[in-house]
Amino acid sequence: MNERELYTKAIKTYGVREQSAVAMEECAELIRAINKYQRKSNLDNRMNLREEIADVQIMIEQLKIMYDIRQDDIEKIKQLKNERLEMRLEKED
């Protein structure tokens, strides 16, 4: 089973509402992990941070499936936001 099939099965099994709630929970856990790592950057906190990033990435893939969001649409938006970031950084120089 590939990732998309796995995520689709999870969505069908648990439902959009539940998986959306899990996505929000995982984002909150990532926020806590970042905060903890910034307060104390040790190996345990780094490992936790990596795990929470992975969890959020998994849930982002499920969100894209659940809400019919295409990756190429995301890439276009990212490109625009990166261009704006680049312009802001150039002004900082």
Secondary structure, 3 states (H helix, E strand, C coil): CCHHHHHHHHHHHHCHHHHHHHHHHHHHHHHHHHHHHHHCCCHHHHHHHHHHHHHHHHHHHHHHHHCCCCHHHHHHHHHHHHHHHHHHHHHHC
